Amino acid sequence: MAVKPETIAKLKTVSTPTLATALYKRGLRNQFIQDVMPLNPSLPTMVGEAFTLRYMPAREDRNPITVFQNPEHPQRKAVEICPPGAVLVMDSRKDARAASAGSILISRLMVRGVAGVVTDGGFRDSGEIAALKIPAFHSRPSAPTNLTLHEAIDINVPIGCGDAAVFPGDVIVGDADGVMVIPHEIADDIATEAVEMTAFEDFVTEQVLGGRSIKGLYPATDPQTKVDFDAWRKQKGR
């Protein structure tokens, strides 16, 4: 089943560090896609279900430039069929020596309504991609065409991206800190919990900036903390 719109809306209001803690509480410790960063950290939080593309090592006899003339080429096909609202997640084997995609393909994803794109490799035309209104995450810029080192081989299959397992339909959330992967079946609960955690963290931040000690506040071991938090929520409408 598709993730609920209200779940997506909740996830757009929380941070990836908060999600990491919520997932850690459930024993999920490896949901952060390692070593990827946003090309434009000022864009809104990226949220969408994972649609995946898997690369394997390229072999020269299989990857001449002419393969792009085939409309069924997996990289090109993935760009055309990735659903609006989804996040295209690419397994590039953590190898940024050749690009996973460039600005033309990312532009196509943007105009098709795709929510974002993630690779554990690199993008070419990185400056142009950074100027687009689509969240994009990669390891570093990379000028060589993907065919130099990568062969796009599978679409919408389980992959590894930055040492995190990504299954089609998992919920992907990306912000200035990076990208988290939420298993689809617990996305609703995690979103609700993260909203609650965010409210408490906002309260704590306000208290700390006002000079209050973290002792008994964070974590909330002092019973007065709950009383103060409840009053704060009522006042703030949270």
C-alpha positions, 0 to 999 in steps of 0.5 A: 500500500502507498504511504499515507499522505498524512505520514508524508506531511508529518515526515516533512516536519521532522529531521533525519537525526530525530528519525535516526533516534526513533529508528534506533529505539526499535533496534534499527541502527543502519538506516542512514545512507552513509557519505551522501550530501545534498547538493542544495541544503536549502531545499525543503525536506525530501520525502517519498517512497523508494524507487530503485536503480542498481548499477553493476561494474561496467564491462567495455564490450557491453557499454559503448555510448550507443547503448543510450539509443535503446529506449529500454536502457535501464537508466533511461527507463528508470528516469521515465517510469519513476513514479511522481512523488517517489525518490529515485535511489541509485546503488552506484556501489559507493563509487563516484569515479563515474557519474550516476546521472547528470543534469538533463536526467535530473531535470526530467525527474523534476518535471515529472514530479519525482520527489528527489534523487539519491546516489551513493556515487556522484553526479555530473553537472553538479552546479546545474543540479544544485540550481534545480528545484529537486532535492538531490544527494550524492557523494561528490561531483563526477564528470565521467559518464556512468558508462565508464564504470557503471552498467545500469542493470536492475530497476526497482529491486532491493539495493544497498545504497551507502551501506543501507538496505533500501527496498522498493517502497521504503520511505526515504527522508532527506535533509541537510544532515543526509538521508534516512531509510524508513521501512515501509511497514513502520513509516506511519508509527515512526512519523507520529513518534518523530513529530512527538519527539520534535515537539519535546526537542523544541521545548528542550531547546527553548529551555536550554537557550533560556539558561536551564540545565539539561540535568533532569530535562534531557532526558526528562528524569525530573517529574517537573519537566513533564509538567513544564512540557505539558504547559508549553504544549498547551501554550504553543498549540503543539 
